Amino acid sequence: MLQYPTVRAALNYIGEVRVELQKVIWPKRSEVVKLTLTVILITAIVGVYVGLLDYGFASLLEQIIK
């Protein structure tokens, strides 16, 4: 038989989560911005690279089929 968590258990869990979140060392805003921009830049570079590969292979395949 399934047992549903009680309200007390849910509140206990939420309290434990709050305690753990207070222990977290959060990064500074500047670090978050720097890392976010790095991820965006690398994603753009990889996207362009994959796009160029796709274009090249499509052109090659078109030449082979002709």
URNORWO-V395912 format. One record per helix or strand. SS is the DSSP state (H for helix, E for strand). FROM is the first residue (numbers start at 1). LEN is the number of residues. If there is no record, write none. Layout:
BEGIN
SS FROM LEN
SS FROM LEN
END
This chain:
BEGIN
H 7 17
H 29 37
END
